[in-house]
Amino acid sequence: MTSSPRSEHPQQMSVASGASSGGLHGSDLDPFDLPEWLGTEQVAWSGTGPGAGVRLLAGVLTGPAGQTEACDLLAVDVAYPQPVVDEATRIKAHQHWVRGEVLTVELSDRLTLAVPGTSFHAERLLEALNRLARAVGADPHRYAALLSVGGDHRDTH
């Protein structure tokens, strides 16, 4: 992530990485440990690449003064060819979602929104960002998303 300080995060989660053994390891991230500008400035999320297919959208949050914070979205219900997260993390992501929240975690030094589902569409992406904005105390109307119209948009899951 950026140079913003992070507190110790004892809650560990396991994320499967496909071919690599052991998977990635992440930890819960308190939204109040994120940079203050995410709660006070206009913020735009934009995709930075295809990530790991439908299960991960790599992106970045950008502020008006050029501030940036990596921000990926992870579809926690992907289970084939192997689960992308452990069962406890999947359940926690669903519990947050039912309460109108989004589970924020740190994976590979990147803010990651753990979102129920197996893929992303515009509505799910916007809802995840809406929940992130509220988590950091921002007015969700100050958040925007830049979406690409290129690529295959068929819902295969």
N, C-alpha and C positions, 0 to 999 in steps of 0.2 A: 504494500500500500504506500501511500505517500508518507511523508515524514511525521505525520501526526502521531502523538504518543498513544499507546494502547495500554490498558491495565491488564493484569494477569487474568487469564480466562481458564478456570479449572475444568469446565465442561468440554470434554473432547468428543468429537464425532468422527466417524470413519466414512470416507467416500471412496467408492470403488473407482478405479481408473482404467478398467479394461485390461490391457495387456500387462501392465506393471503389477508386480506382486506387492501386497500390502496396502495398495491404494493410497490416496491422499488423506491427510489428517487435518482436521480443522477444529475450531473451537467457537463456542458461542461468543457473540460480540454484542456488547451493550451499545445501542444506538447513541447514547450520550458520550461514548468514547470517540465518536466520529468528529471530524472537523466542524467547528461552530458555523461556518458559512453555509453548511447544508441546511441549517435551520433558519437562516436569516436572509439568504440571497436567492435570486432567481437561479434555478438549476435545470440543466438539460442533460438527459441521458442519451447516449448514442452507442450503437453497437460498434465494436472494434474488430469483429471477425466472426466467423461461424462457430467458433468454440469447438466443442466436442459433439457437434450435431444437434439434434433436437433437445438433448438433455441439458445443455449449457449454452447460455447466451453471454458472451464476453462483451463487456461494455465499460463505459467511463461516464462519470458525472462531471459536468463542467460548470463552473461559476462564471459570472460576468467579468471578473478580473483575471480570467485564465486559470483559476484554481482547478485542480483535477483530483478525482478520487476514483480509483478502479471500482467498478460495481458490476458484478456478474449475477445472472439469474440461473438457478439450478432447479430443474424439474425433478423433484424427489421421488416420484412414483415410477420412474423408469426401472424396470426389473429384468430386461433382456438385453444382452446375453447374461448380465448379472446386475444385481441392484446397485444403483449409484450411491446410496447411503445405507447405513445400518437401520434396522427397524426402529430403534429408539429415536433416531433423528427424524425419520419419516413421520412417526407419530407426533413428535414435538412440532414439526412443521404444520401438520394438520391441526393440532390444537391451537397454535397461534392463528392460523387462517380462520378457524371457526370463531375466534374471539375478535376478528376484524384486524388482526395484526399480521406481520410477516416476520418469520424467524431470520435474524441476521447472524451470519457466521463469518469467520475469517478462514479462508482457504488459500494456501500459498501466498500469504500476505495480501490478499485481496478481499474486500468486502463482497460477500455473496448473499443474495436473497434466496433462501430455501423455500421454494414455492410448490404446493401440491399440484400434481399433474404429470403428464408424460411428455408434453411439448408446450410451446408457447405460441400464442396468437396475440394480436394487438390488445384485446381486452384484458387478458391475463397480465401482460407486461404493464399496461397502464395501472391496473389495480395494485400490482406489487409496488410500483413506484408511489402510488397514492398512499399506501400503507407505510412505506419508508418515510415519506414526507411527514406524516403524522407522528411517526416514532421519534423523529428528531425535533418535533415541535414546530414544523413549518406548515404554512398554509399550502395544501396540495395544489392550489391554483398557481403557485410559483414554480411548479415542476412541469417539465415538458419532456417528450420523448421524440427522438429523430429515428424514423423507421425507414428502411430501404425497401423499395418496391421490387427489386430484383430477386431472383431465386425462385425456388419451388415452394409454393404456399399451400400445397395440398395438406390437409390434416390426415396423417397416416396413422394416428394413434387415437 
